[in-house]
Amino acid sequence: MDLEEGFKNLICLFENFLIDQGVNSTVALYLNLLLNILILILIIIGVNYLIKNFVITAFKNCSDKTTTSFDDYLIKTKFPKYIGQILPILIIYLTVPYILLEFPLAIKAFYFVIDIYIILLIVWVIRSILRGTKGYLRTLESFHDKPVESYIQVIMIIVWLFALLFIVAEITGKDVINFIISLGAASAILLLIFKDTILGFVASIQVSVNDIVRIGDWITFSKYGADGTVTEITLATVRVQNFDNTFTSIPTYSLISESFQNWRGMQESPGRRIKRSVFIKQNSVKFISAEDFEKYKNIQIISSYLEDRQNEINEYNKTHKVDTKLPLNGRNQTNLGIFRKYIDTYLNNHSAVHKEMYIIVRHLQPTEHGIPIEVLCFSRDKRWENFEYITADIFDHVIAAVSYFDLKLYEAPSGDDIREYFSKNYGQGIDSK
């Protein structure tokens, strides 16, 4: 007698005993079925207990002794628990058909349920491995700013797609290959349903390959009101934590289809750009006189420049026999030119300004608000709060220095300015009403 035949006899042992005792065969059959099911349940409970208290515990103990943290993340994602279900499922799969030998319809239903459960268990195991892999890769410096979440989601979508195909094939009773072929006619509908997923998948690949955005980048996307740090890149969305601690979700595909600003270049550069202008009244610009020259010479950081420049101008005018009675003749310094040189020298002496990057003080096109004098330089400190402090410090000084060069800043007149004007020129103010 082979092993299979012996197992069948063991399954029917109680039934045969009851029949020998004169019990009705149908009653004996069902009582035997109930007993076998109870025994199987007890066996499964015992196996689960052993797996939980010995196998899983042993896996945890081994993971504590290993140098890698990958197995620790597998434990967090319940990988040992899912793997531990394989033995009970195997016992059920091999035993139940013998228990239900007299019930062919029940055997068919059993195979249907157990096959679907095995498919789902495989999906859970793969998902556990992928989640553990994601957690482990997050600990590696080389993957810290990579959109790992997007790739995990893509793989999981593919796994679930195949799982659903197998489940539907199991329900319909068709072969999986033939079932996939039959879906060809519905491909257009599938493409429409998964349009956003496909676009997100393509976008995720392009974002990663072209290094468009990384986790931790500061981006500005005006269309979606995003201005902050990228905290997560998934298949469908990019999550941005704004500087007011709100969160904005941006469609991943929009990163390759629309324009946005990524500040990573600034963060990786040696300095952060300061670019700002002050507006000078045009009628305050003049040629300097001898008295002005003596006054400006007291400004220490440009005193040597003024003397050298004036000597050069005097030599030129003398050589060309220029009539200097009229300042317009020949070459003369202007208060605005000296002011620009002062700002340039001030920036070159400022400890917070990066000296190896551009330092430019220039005229822009005059406007109805006056002459824009633009300052362009780079601060060494790129942190936002410190950058703003440095910028304010520079322009506090620049604005305060304007009057020392007999220049005036443009400012649109307010009501108080108009009252003061009329009071000065007409001896009375304007009724506030």
Legacy VTK file of the C-alpha trace (Angstrom):
# vtk DataFile Version 3.0
C-alpha trace
ASCII
DATASET POLYDATA
POINTS 433 float
0.000 0.000 0.000
1.490 3.332 -1.102
1.584 6.526 0.950
-1.397 8.138 -0.786
-3.607 5.125 -0.202
-2.561 4.986 3.437
-3.422 8.679 3.877
-6.870 8.107 2.371
-7.503 5.258 4.791
-6.389 7.468 7.680
-8.837 10.177 6.595
-11.691 7.637 6.464
-10.700 5.832 9.648
-13.349 7.439 11.842
-16.020 7.019 9.165
-15.291 3.298 8.880
-15.354 2.977 12.663
-18.794 4.598 12.863
-20.172 2.382 10.086
-18.848 -0.697 11.869
-20.734 0.526 14.947
-23.964 0.614 12.966
-24.164 4.354 12.290
-25.857 5.454 9.090
-23.248 5.876 6.290
-24.371 9.430 5.465
-24.222 10.483 9.109
-20.843 8.775 9.452
-19.587 10.616 6.354
-20.508 14.044 7.731
-19.258 13.316 11.230
-15.977 12.111 9.745
-15.802 15.309 7.668
-16.403 17.479 10.735
-13.751 15.630 12.739
-11.173 15.896 9.956
-11.819 19.619 9.592
-11.419 20.137 13.350
-8.161 18.150 13.347
-6.878 20.154 10.376
-7.769 23.428 12.119
-5.874 22.323 15.229
-2.866 21.312 13.115
-2.871 24.700 11.340
-3.157 26.535 14.692
-0.209 24.505 16.019
1.877 25.140 12.905
1.098 28.868 13.066
2.093 28.912 16.732
5.416 27.223 15.947
6.090 29.573 13.042
5.237 32.668 15.063
7.189 31.716 18.175
10.176 30.001 16.631
10.641 30.706 12.912
9.739 34.411 12.955
11.541 34.951 16.262
14.626 33.208 14.849
14.452 35.460 11.769
14.333 38.552 13.986
17.262 37.328 16.077
19.319 36.667 12.954
18.505 40.124 11.580
19.729 41.720 14.812
23.103 40.043 14.352
23.605 40.959 10.685
25.475 44.107 9.625
22.947 45.141 6.996
19.674 46.854 7.886
17.802 45.406 4.895
16.411 42.481 6.904
15.242 44.920 9.594
13.072 46.666 6.997
11.761 43.275 5.820
10.602 42.596 9.369
8.859 45.982 9.499
6.967 45.117 6.302
5.828 41.729 7.760
7.857 39.656 5.303
8.434 36.779 7.809
4.691 36.681 8.550
3.792 36.264 4.864
6.520 33.689 4.266
5.348 31.833 7.362
1.944 31.299 5.723
3.446 29.112 3.008
3.654 25.976 5.180
0.045 26.151 6.486
-1.215 26.831 2.964
0.782 23.876 1.667
-0.677 21.604 4.357
-4.216 22.779 3.557
-3.610 22.446 -0.205
-2.421 18.839 0.133
-4.875 17.713 2.811
-8.274 19.222 2.028
-8.787 17.420 -1.321
-8.603 14.083 0.566
-10.946 15.354 3.281
-13.467 16.475 0.624
-12.990 13.412 -1.535
-16.698 12.632 -1.430
-17.666 16.210 -2.245
-16.398 17.048 -5.798
-18.194 20.412 -5.956
-16.635 21.460 -2.643
-13.196 20.409 -3.950
-13.696 22.592 -7.004
-14.727 25.576 -4.841
-11.775 24.890 -2.534
-9.263 24.948 -5.403
-10.817 28.193 -6.654
-10.539 29.927 -3.258
-7.076 28.588 -2.434
-5.692 29.538 -5.859
-6.916 33.120 -5.469
-5.476 33.266 -1.947
-2.097 31.983 -3.205
-2.092 34.685 -5.895
-2.811 37.355 -3.274
-0.163 35.903 -0.940
2.437 36.145 -3.706
1.449 39.787 -4.226
1.753 40.486 -0.484
5.210 38.879 -0.382
6.414 40.921 -3.359
4.910 44.095 -1.871
6.662 43.389 1.425
10.009 42.925 -0.341
9.533 46.123 -2.359
8.571 48.171 0.705
11.555 46.801 2.606
13.783 47.636 -0.362
12.387 51.163 -0.464
13.041 51.697 3.243
16.573 50.323 2.916
17.425 52.418 -0.146
16.273 55.541 1.715
19.141 54.950 4.149
21.735 55.004 1.344
23.187 58.383 0.442
23.161 57.639 -3.302
19.378 57.016 -3.253
18.435 59.756 -0.795
17.223 62.153 -3.510
15.990 59.580 -6.054
12.266 58.966 -6.766
12.355 55.380 -5.450
8.650 55.590 -4.576
7.769 56.015 -8.267
9.608 52.859 -9.312
8.106 50.860 -6.457
4.635 52.004 -7.495
5.290 51.062 -11.135
6.438 47.557 -10.166
3.446 47.145 -7.840
1.031 48.219 -10.576
2.536 45.605 -12.899
2.364 42.941 -10.155
-1.278 43.773 -9.353
-2.112 43.811 -13.075
-0.769 40.294 -13.522
-2.454 39.189 -10.294
-5.812 40.485 -11.533
-5.269 38.747 -14.871
-4.677 35.434 -13.081
-7.680 35.974 -10.800
-9.993 36.823 -13.710
-8.622 33.853 -15.663
-9.322 31.674 -12.602
-12.887 32.979 -12.372
-13.618 32.612 -16.100
-11.770 29.313 -16.410
-9.718 30.545 -19.367
-6.011 30.078 -19.927
-4.047 33.184 -18.890
-2.307 33.550 -22.277
-5.580 33.302 -24.188
-7.188 35.712 -21.749
-4.416 38.282 -22.338
-4.804 37.881 -26.093
-8.546 38.462 -25.776
-7.807 41.754 -24.003
-6.113 43.113 -27.130
-9.427 44.335 -28.451
-9.952 46.314 -25.255
-6.467 47.884 -25.290
-7.808 51.318 -26.271
-10.113 51.320 -23.247
-7.272 50.194 -20.996
-5.040 52.971 -22.317
-7.786 55.484 -21.561
-8.295 54.123 -18.039
-4.572 54.067 -17.236
-3.709 57.289 -19.103
-2.628 59.196 -15.997
-0.662 56.225 -14.711
1.165 55.820 -18.027
1.935 59.541 -18.225
3.133 59.488 -14.620
5.320 56.471 -15.342
6.920 58.121 -18.363
7.366 61.368 -16.415
8.964 59.573 -13.458
11.533 57.955 -15.733
12.342 61.250 -17.479
12.555 63.130 -14.161
15.011 60.552 -12.831
17.100 60.018 -15.981
17.387 63.740 -16.784
17.828 64.619 -13.091
15.127 67.299 -13.325
13.992 67.135 -9.710
15.335 65.375 -6.653
13.873 64.897 -3.201
15.140 67.822 -1.136
15.197 70.288 -4.059
13.676 73.715 -3.580
11.290 74.381 -6.477
8.916 77.189 -7.393
5.870 76.269 -9.493
3.606 79.326 -9.684
0.777 77.560 -11.510
0.195 75.215 -8.568
1.176 77.679 -5.847
4.200 75.579 -4.876
7.280 77.221 -3.390
9.256 74.953 -1.118
11.084 71.650 -0.710
10.234 68.436 -2.572
9.474 65.791 0.055
8.134 62.951 -2.079
8.055 61.910 -5.747
5.480 59.267 -6.628
4.064 57.894 -9.838
1.193 60.377 -9.937
2.238 63.375 -7.839
5.173 65.331 -6.482
4.654 66.562 -2.923
6.102 69.957 -1.998
6.288 71.381 1.518
5.970 75.147 1.175
7.796 77.609 3.402
4.593 78.278 5.340
4.539 74.508 6.145
1.574 73.828 3.879
1.774 71.032 1.306
1.129 71.234 -2.433
0.699 68.242 -4.746
1.882 68.663 -8.330
1.137 66.141 -11.117
4.413 64.389 -11.940
3.818 64.784 -15.663
3.663 68.586 -15.321
7.378 68.608 -14.376
8.266 67.685 -17.967
5.361 69.362 -19.765
5.440 72.790 -18.073
7.974 75.312 -16.856
9.000 75.607 -13.226
11.997 76.902 -11.267
14.451 74.594 -9.502
16.807 76.321 -7.044
19.233 73.404 -6.810
21.805 75.228 -8.960
21.854 78.080 -6.470
22.154 75.677 -3.533
25.081 73.880 -5.158
26.856 77.061 -6.259
29.365 78.847 -3.974
27.065 81.860 -3.521
23.501 83.142 -3.785
22.760 86.055 -6.077
21.774 89.484 -4.791
20.156 91.580 -7.509
18.412 94.799 -6.552
18.220 98.424 -7.683
17.916 101.893 -6.189
16.366 104.719 -8.248
18.251 108.022 -8.387
16.550 111.299 -9.293
18.026 112.424 -12.586
18.084 116.134 -11.684
20.350 115.370 -8.689
23.173 114.137 -10.948
25.897 116.775 -11.497
29.563 117.399 -12.280
31.521 117.778 -9.058
33.151 121.052 -8.123
36.423 121.600 -6.242
34.455 121.907 -3.019
32.645 118.655 -3.766
35.973 116.975 -4.474
37.395 117.998 -1.112
34.253 116.786 0.617
34.170 113.401 -1.127
37.871 112.924 -0.417
36.977 112.426 3.239
35.277 109.144 2.336
38.152 106.817 3.140
37.468 103.785 0.953
37.465 105.885 -2.250
39.843 108.749 -1.328
42.817 107.246 -3.172
40.644 106.450 -6.183
39.338 110.049 -6.285
42.822 111.537 -6.228
44.176 109.181 -8.900
41.140 109.721 -11.068
41.240 113.518 -10.672
44.961 113.601 -11.495
44.284 111.603 -14.629
41.469 113.985 -15.640
43.556 117.100 -14.929
46.407 115.726 -17.020
44.022 115.002 -19.880
42.425 118.467 -19.763
45.833 120.113 -19.562
47.184 118.132 -22.492
44.179 118.991 -24.643
44.072 122.622 -23.444
40.495 122.313 -22.257
38.741 125.431 -20.927
37.740 124.129 -17.479
35.734 127.204 -16.549
32.728 125.372 -17.901
32.489 121.859 -16.341
30.890 120.564 -19.526
34.173 120.986 -21.369
36.712 118.185 -21.267
36.481 115.424 -18.707
34.965 115.782 -15.234
33.807 113.449 -12.532
30.144 113.183 -11.585
28.653 112.531 -8.200
26.778 109.520 -9.608
29.970 108.001 -11.040
31.726 108.418 -7.687
28.708 106.922 -5.934
28.848 103.852 -8.204
32.548 103.447 -7.477
31.822 103.770 -3.756
29.222 100.964 -3.877
31.603 98.760 -5.877
34.413 99.293 -3.363
32.034 98.796 -0.441
30.894 95.430 -1.848
34.491 94.322 -2.449
35.256 95.081 1.197
32.091 93.446 2.569
32.875 90.171 4.389
29.588 88.476 3.401
30.002 89.098 -0.352
31.680 86.371 -2.399
34.728 87.992 -4.031
35.326 85.242 -6.603
31.918 85.710 -8.210
30.444 88.668 -10.090
30.349 92.055 -8.384
28.688 94.538 -10.722
27.237 98.011 -10.108
25.626 99.313 -13.285
23.228 101.790 -14.882
19.977 100.507 -16.281
17.734 102.248 -18.777
16.379 105.485 -17.162
12.673 105.337 -16.406
9.997 107.752 -15.223
11.107 106.832 -11.702
14.694 107.924 -12.253
17.972 106.173 -13.029
18.120 102.562 -11.755
21.508 101.756 -10.220
21.561 97.969 -10.033
23.713 96.008 -7.619
24.554 92.460 -8.654
26.697 90.311 -6.375
26.637 86.988 -4.500
26.430 86.315 -0.784
28.587 83.568 0.690
25.811 82.389 2.980
22.987 80.793 0.967
20.593 80.141 3.852
17.417 82.099 3.252
17.217 83.992 6.551
20.917 84.930 6.439
20.711 85.853 2.769
17.857 88.262 3.437
19.767 89.769 6.357
22.883 90.318 4.205
20.833 91.861 1.385
19.053 94.218 3.770
22.359 95.164 5.430
23.914 96.088 2.080
20.982 98.172 0.899
20.491 99.863 4.257
24.005 101.185 3.794
23.561 102.033 0.110
20.353 104.002 0.708
21.854 105.875 3.665
24.975 106.710 1.615
23.067 108.358 -1.254
22.738 111.771 0.427
26.513 111.979 1.085
27.034 112.273 -2.677
24.409 115.016 -3.090
22.109 112.560 -4.817
18.434 111.958 -4.172
16.387 108.773 -4.248
13.154 108.739 -6.207
10.026 108.210 -4.142
6.469 108.822 -5.276
5.097 111.868 -3.383
2.642 111.234 -0.561
-0.047 113.534 0.820
2.363 114.849 3.471
4.894 115.781 0.780
2.274 117.818 -1.080
1.154 119.596 2.121
4.761 120.427 2.973
5.321 121.817 -0.519
2.285 124.102 -0.390
3.079 125.171 3.178
6.616 126.111 2.186
5.686 127.929 -1.033
2.303 129.437 -0.172
2.518 129.834 3.597
-0.430 127.553 4.369
-1.285 123.876 4.288
-3.993 122.099 2.352
-7.259 121.388 4.126
-7.199 117.730 5.021
-10.820 117.531 3.915
LINES 1 434
433 0 1 2 3 4 5 6 7 8 9 10 11 12 13 14 15 16 17 18 19 20 21 22 23 24 25 26 27 28 29 30 31 32 33 34 35 36 37 38 39 40 41 42 43 44 45 46 47 48 49 50 51 52 53 54 55 56 57 58 59 60 61 62 63 64 65 66 67 68 69 70 71 72 73 74 75 76 77 78 79 80 81 82 83 84 85 86 87 88 89 90 91 92 93 94 95 96 97 98 99 100 101 102 103 104 105 106 107 108 109 110 111 112 113 114 115 116 117 118 119 120 121 122 123 124 125 126 127 128 129 130 131 132 133 134 135 136 137 138 139 140 141 142 143 144 145 146 147 148 149 150 151 152 153 154 155 156 157 158 159 160 161 162 163 164 165 166 167 168 169 170 171 172 173 174 175 176 177 178 179 180 181 182 183 184 185 186 187 188 189 190 191 192 193 194 195 196 197 198 199 200 201 202 203 204 205 206 207 208 209 210 211 212 213 214 215 216 217 218 219 220 221 222 223 224 225 226 227 228 229 230 231 232 233 234 235 236 237 238 239 240 241 242 243 244 245 246 247 248 249 250 251 252 253 254 255 256 257 258 259 260 261 262 263 264 265 266 267 268 269 270 271 272 273 274 275 276 277 278 279 280 281 282 283 284 285 286 287 288 289 290 291 292 293 294 295 296 297 298 299 300 301 302 303 304 305 306 307 308 309 310 311 312 313 314 315 316 317 318 319 320 321 322 323 324 325 326 327 328 329 330 331 332 333 334 335 336 337 338 339 340 341 342 343 344 345 346 347 348 349 350 351 352 353 354 355 356 357 358 359 360 361 362 363 364 365 366 367 368 369 370 371 372 373 374 375 376 377 378 379 380 381 382 383 384 385 386 387 388 389 390 391 392 393 394 395 396 397 398 399 400 401 402 403 404 405 406 407 408 409 410 411 412 413 414 415 416 417 418 419 420 421 422 423 424 425 426 427 428 429 430 431 432
